[in-house]
Amino acid sequence: MSDSKMSPLVVNQALTPPARLQLNQITLWCEYPIWGLLLYDDQSPWLSILETIHICFARERDAKTIFPGPESDGAGNPVHEWLQYNVPLSESLRHLLFSDQYLDDIAASGNDNATMWATWEREAAASNQLDIAYLRKAFPHFQDLANAVALLRSSQIDGNNNRRPTSRHLLPLGDNMIFSDVSEVKLQPDRRWLRRSGEIIYLMLNRSPDRARIEAILRERLLKARSPWNRLTRKLQGREAEENTTRSLTTGYLPLLTHRAYDRIAADWLAILSLRRLPLATSLASLARLSGFDLMIYVVERGIETSESDSDHVPPFVMDMVGTSSATGLRKLSDSMYRRHRRLPQEAMRSFVENYRASSEWQAIETSPNNSLTARNHLAGRFLWSRDIGTDPHAMPSAREQMEELLNDVQRSRSHSVGAMYVATGRQTGAVTARAGVGTWYAPNDELIEALVLANVGGPVELDAFLARLYRRYHIVIGAQEAMQAFGGELPETEASFRENERSFEERLRMLGYLERKSDDCAFVTNPFHADGAALASEVRDAVA
């Protein structure tokens, strides 16, 4: 598609989508030029960072720079990245881990080793998926094979979801633990679960000023690490690991060249990965939660930037830390902020269209005679939007009527929209609590609180300073001081309610082992894992504070 046609109304100097990006199935180009292609509700935070790591491993495998940075044309103008990456299929290993129905029962039978091997060979032969001769050589004792498979199965991420075997994944602790997400029959990428949210994260990291340092720590801790989990996986794969059968994918679309959200998520990745005393699996779990929350903030920030003139004033994330069963005023405030954030995607998309409606280009079309055909062509070019309104320009709706229909279409609820992603991610990250008959509000669970500490605390920091940092970086409001800043100098609830909220937060930090109170007036938030990563992490945090 040419640039003239594939140039939907840009927001804040958005980049033109790559010419090779397939957009033929898109019927409404309003969400993607604001937030990117795409943020997907069925892709959990875990699967999102898994997709990001897929790209990193693919580039490491091809001896390429992990984060090459933004691209430019011959004249030095920025252009959107177009990156291809290959992900291993690992068909036999996945069959062994996620489809084999006999291994566990045979291992529990109590038969002798030879009988167990013979029984499994007979039962598994029909699948024609396994190199049983190799496995018997690599694991002479059948019970050792069963134990190895059980151990790897325990590293499955999002294991409670009943996904198809070709959409189940392990903790990405090494190159051999990376699998492409494919259809069951044709074994081709269909993006059923890995739908590009992780590509959005990758593109954010690639455009951040700290991409080189993130690349260095990723190589050290993950891409070049010699994980015993990965060695075990490779042993189960055998020749399949050498055959390197892959599936090829290309990255999606992220509109803006720079954004504060990119710097924030990059700082979080760098800070957490720099904590070398923190086990890698725990680091990845914290990254999944915090990256998901970072994407939620990005949705809100871009929504405000698109729909309101005062883009610096972001409706805060008022976090209820008390957790009582009664509906307190602060909980109601948190519920109100959550509902405000949920409305933003629809408001932003409507503003996106309304901005074009007010443009001189559209006004000229709307006021010209016989404008129906011209309007249809312009709306199709700007928004990839068209309706079956025939070919007779005299029978078509007028330009004004077509614009009204487009606006109505924008306001209709859609499955798998960025709004649906916001709701799902709030639940999956632990940022949001919902109770039937009570409401939905921001109330972070312990895992998200821990991730916030790990990403924002190097050496001991006073609790007040920590609260200020959470507000400055994430728009999080817990105490009275931050509430005053967020709400124009006036408290939306009583000062006592915010003080109680602070005390509850302090107690939760203490119970988690992240707070020490030195005196009645002095409490410090601490990070026991910071010792050898503190200097680098603190430098990054100060840069984005």
Protein Blocks (a to p, Z undefined) as FASTA:
>chain_A
ZZklmmccdeehiacddfklccklpcbdfklmmnopcddfklcfklmmmmmmmmmmmmmm
nopafbgojaddfkopacdddddddddfklmmmmmmmmocklmmmmmnopafklmmmmmm
mmmmmnopacfklmmmmmmplklmmmmmmmmmmmpghklpccdfklcccddfbfklpccd
ddfklopaehlmlnojmmmmmmmmmmpmklmmmmmmmmmmmmmpccfklmmmmmmnmmml
mnopacdddddddfblbdfklmmmmmmmmmmmmmmmbcfklmmmmmmmmmmmmmmmmmmm
mmmmmmpmblmlccdddddfklpabdcfklmmmmmmmmmmmmmmmmmmmmmmmmmmmpmk
lmmmmmpghkllmmmmmmmmmnopacdebjbfklpccfklmmmmmmmmmmpccehiaklm
mmmmmmmnopaccdehibccddddfklmmmmmmmmpccdcdfklmmmmmmmmnopafblm
lmmmmnnopafbdfklmmmmmmmmmmmmmmnopaccfbfklccdddfklmmmmmmmmmmm
mmmZZ
